[in-house]
Amino acid sequence: MKIGKYQVYLINSGFFALDGGAMFGIIPKPLWEKTNPSDSSNRIKLATRNLLLVNGKRKIRIDTGMGDKWHEKSKSIYDIQQSSFSIKSELKKFNLTEYDITDVLLSHLHFDHTGGSTKLEKGKLVPSFPNAKYYVQKKNYQWAVNPSERDRGSYIKDNFVPLMEAGVLNFVDGEISFDDEIQFAVIYGHTFSQQLVKLYDSSNTYLYCCDLFPTTGHIPIPYVMGYDLQPLVTVDEKKKILNQAVEENWKLIFEHDPETAFGTVMKTERGFRIKEKFAEF
């Protein structure tokens, strides 16, 4: 897919699973399992779908997935499946290595979005992309280093503090344009200062939805994750963005949907629904 000066590719960083009830909050299982069937442990399969933007010397990675620093117990709890989706193997498909990445845009610092940002090398945690500058909202970093007891488990400091120590983590403050085709939309319901990434040119607008709409099953307004710190804020943010997406025919990219990469939405008498969905660009 081409957006302005960038060629845009999907990166599969592997799969994991979370409790379906937690992923859909107050919504009863007979409703959410229609779109997201669960396993015997009530977990639903989730992707870690990231983006790669390429333009000449600039090669931008958006989010980095779960990473490979997990103990066997955690791998079992989260059903982490990454053996076939390493950073090296996925970049190799585009004739690139981790040394070629120039920028990493992080939506927020939860472990499934920035786990691949660091790696163990000779017993030391170092940036996974040695030549890249990393970007995250300043307020999200401030929350991540001092989270609440409720969401402390989602912020694993080994994934981002080494970036700060290496001097490669850059702070973004608010809804700025990263360049002519990339803009950040900051939201607060899921966690504080999550930045969605909007890619646009004169013909198309794509919104990388991160954890506002983790899957297509989360399009209906009440379908809000139990993980969200401010669910009523999420409801308002969903209404605002979905209305704009319908009016301006945005394509929504789903970071965690195991089957659908992106799609469009429509507004019906029963609320917002997925209109078209696609597995690949």
N, C-alpha and C positions, 0 to 999 in steps of 0.2 A: 504494500500500500504506500502511496506517495502523499505526503502532506507538505505543501510548500517545498522547501529545499531538502526535506528529510525523506528518506526511504524508511518505512516503519515495519518492523518485524515483531512477531510474537515469540517470546522465550518461555519454554516450559521448564519450570524449576522444580517439578515434582508434585507429588500429591500428599495430602495428610487428611485427617478426619477429626471432627469435633462433635460433641453431643448435639443432636438435632434440636432438642428442646432449648438448649442454650442459644443456638443459632437463630431461633425464631421466637424467643421470648414468650409472650402470652398466647401465641397462636397454638391451638390444639394440634396434636400430631396427625389426626386424620386429614387435616387440611395441608400442612406443610409437606407431608410425605408423598403427596401427589407429584410434586416437582423434585423433591430431594429425598429419595428412599434411604432408609437407615439400615445399618447392619445389626447383628445380634446384640451389639453393645449400645445400640441406639445412636451410633455415630453416623454422620453423613460425610460422603467423600467430597473433598475440596481440592481445587487446583491451586497452584501458585503460578499464575500467569503474569509474566512480566513483559516489558517492552524494550525493544532496542531501536534506537533512532540513529541513522547513519547519514552523514553529510560530509564528504571529503575527509578532512582530518578529525572532525568531531564525531565521536561515537558515544551516545548517551544511553545509559541503562536506567530504567524506571523500576524501582523496587528490586529486591534481591532474593526473595523467597526465604525458605526455612534454614538454609545453610546445612553444613554437615558436622556440626559440633555436638551432636546429641548422644547421650548415653542410651544403652539398650532399653532401659526401663521407659524412658521418655519416647523412644521410637515405638514401643509397644502401645503406650497410652494414646499417642496421637496417630498411630498407624502410618508412620512416615515412610513414604516410598520415593526414594531419590537416587537409587543406585544407577539408574539409567539416564539421569538428568543432571549431571554435574555441570558446574559453571564452564569447565573446559570443553566438555563434549557438546554443550549447546552452542557455545560461541564458535566452535570449530565448524559447525554447519554453515556459518557465514564467513569462513576463512579468517576468523579473528581469534585473538587470545585475550586473556584478562588484562594483559599489558596495553592493549589497544584502546580500552575504555577510557574516555577523557572526563566524563561526568556521570555521577550517579544521583538521581533524584529520588529521595525517599519520601513516600507519602506520610509515614509516621514510623515510630520506632518499636512497634510490636514485633515479636519474634518471627512471625510468618511474613513480615514485610522487609525486615532488615537482617534476618539471620545469616544470609549469604554475604553480608557486607564485610565480615572479618573471617579470617581463617587461622588455624594453628600452623606455624612454621618454625621448626626447630624449637618447639616448646614455648613459643611466644605468639601472642595474638597480634596479627598485623592486618592491614587493609587487604581485602581480596583483590582489589583492582589498584595496583601499586601506583599507577600514573594518573589516577582519577581524583577529581575534587568531588566531595559528597555534599549534598544540600538537603536540609530539613528545616522546618519551621522552628524558630528559636523557642517559642512557647512550648512546643512539643518536647524539645530536648529538656527544657527546664522541668517539665512534668515527669519525663522519663527517668531522670536522675533522682527524683524524690516523689515517686508515685504513691497512691493511696494503698492501704492494705487490700482493697478490693481488686485492684488491677496490677499489683506488684508482680505477679507471675507472668504477665504479658510483656513486661519490660526487662529483658535480660541484658545487663550492662556489658557483658562480653561482646555483644553485637555492635555496640556504638561508642562506648567510652574509649576503646583503643583508637577509634577514628579521631577523636578529640585530641588524644595524647600524641597522635602522629601529625597533627596540624592540618588534616585534610577535610575536616568537617566545617562546612560553611553554613551560617544561619540565614534563613529567609524570614522576613518580617511582613506578613500579610499577603494580600492578593496581588502579587506583582507579575509582570511578564518576564519570563526567563529569557525569551527572545521573541522574534516576530511570529513564531508559530506555536510557542509554548507559554501557557499561562497557568497560574495556580489559583484554585478556588478553595478557600479555607473554611472548614466546617468544625463543629464543636460537639456534636451529639455523641459520637462513638468514643472519642477521646479528645483531649484539648489540642486544637490546631492540627488537625489532619489536613493535608493538602492533596486535593484531587488535581489531576493533571489534565488540562484541556489542550488538545492539539487541533489546530484549525488553519485553514487558508480560505481563499475566496470561494471555494466550492464545497468544502466539507468541514464539519466539526465533530471530533471524537472526544468523549470524556472518559478518562480512565477512572473508574468509579471506586476503586479501593474498597473500603469497608462501609460505604454508604449503601451500595447495592452489591453485596458480595457475590450473589448469584441472581439469576433471573427470577428465582422464587421469592426474592425480596423486593420486587417491584411494587406490589400493593402497599399502600401507606401504613397499615397497622403491623405489617410484617417487619418488626424491629428486633434486633438481636438483644438477648439478655446480657450480653457483654457491654452494651452501650452505657456509658456513665450518665448520660442525660437523654433518656429515650424520647421525652417530649420535644427536645430540641431536634433530635433526629427526625421526628415526624414533620416538623416545620421545614427542615432542610430538604427532605424528600419532596414535599409539595412544591417548593420553590424550583428545585432543579428539574423535576419531572415536567412541570408546566413549561419551562423554558425548552426542555428537550423536545416536547411535542410541537411547540410553536415554531421552533427553528430546525426541526428534523435532525437533531443530534443523533449520532451513533454512540451507544454506551458500551464500553469495554468492561467485561466482568472479570475481575482478578481471580475470583475463587470458584467460578462455575466450572464443574469438571467437563462439561460438554460444549457449552456455548461461549464463544470468544467475545462476540459483540452482537448487538441488535438494536432495533428501534422500538419505541414505545408509543402507545396510543391512549387516549382518554375516552372511557366509555361511561355509560350510566352507572356502572358498578365500580368505577374508579379507574386507576391506571393499570394497564396490562401490557405484556410484551406483544409487539406487533410482528416483527420479523426477527429471526435469530440465525446466526451463522457460526460455524465451527472454526472457520479460518478467514483471514483477510482475502 
